[in-house]
Amino acid sequence: MQGSCVPSIPGRPRIVKVIGSEVTLTWTQPDSDGGSEITGYVVAYLVPDRNVAHQVTVGVTTTAKLNLPFVCEGPYVFAVAANNAFGTGDYSPLSEKVKIRSYTGNKLFLLHYCVVNIVLLMLSCEQIVSVILRCANSVLCSKFELALTL
């Protein structure tokens, strides 16, 4: 019945650019809007090896710039589904795999981040040295983690 269907499947997402944990994707519109104007897209990103999946709603554009929360360095894959007044259609085929990097992958930045957070916590000199030594060898370090380790 025309005018009462969800959109068809959009084209497979193509990764345009990756900078750190920011990924820019593009895709083609679905062949059919289901008889109702497309109101937006849902972009799903998955980390297949870790069974982690998230989704984000974007506007009617066929390009999205996503700043991914750092779960792991990947690989990530993406899929897109179109929305209209009747609901969300099926997801597209998965994109190519892409690895992202978080700022925490940079040990120099990590060390700086730890030091700043330590100062904010107003720790003693002895505690600061201890935590800096621990942070220099860790992959992740946050103020919350630092507070728990002391």
Buried (B, 14 or more C-beta within 10 A) or exposed (E): EEEEBBBBBBBBBBBEEBEBBEBBBBBEBBEBBBBBEBBBBBBBBBBEEEEEEBBEEBEEEBBBEBEBEBBEBBBBBBBBBBBBBBEBBEBBEBBEBBEBBBEBBEBEEBBEBBBEBBEEBEBEEEBBEBBBEBBEEBEEBEBEBBEEEE
